């Protein structure tokens, strides 16, 4: 809940935890969608691929993740200044390559590791008050 003290907004720890959950669920959603597409490739035609995709549990994990992320994001927008909340979403750009590295065995090159470090440092600088 936002309380106004001399024009300043006081944000609760729970708001920031929900923002972190938005970032994590966004990352889970991206990985799930990748898994869903890997499982939907078929030599039997496009309609079978689409059907495989729509009936994939990973597709539904992605879908549910993004519904929940959207609802939680609406709450975050009410409780955290946009100038801090939106840049924090940038952590998704750091977490997706890390999760892809660990779960999908995708290669992350040194320049990507440097980018991840820069993203995290940038988010830390922007969200500080």
Protein Blocks (a to p, Z undefined) as FASTA:
>chain_A
ZZdeehiacddfklmmmmmmmmmmmmmmmmmmmmmmmmmgcfebjklmmmmmmmpmklmm
mmmmmmmmmmmmmmmmmmgcfklmmmmmmmmmmmmmmmmmmmnopacdfklmmmmmmmmm
mmmmmmpZZ
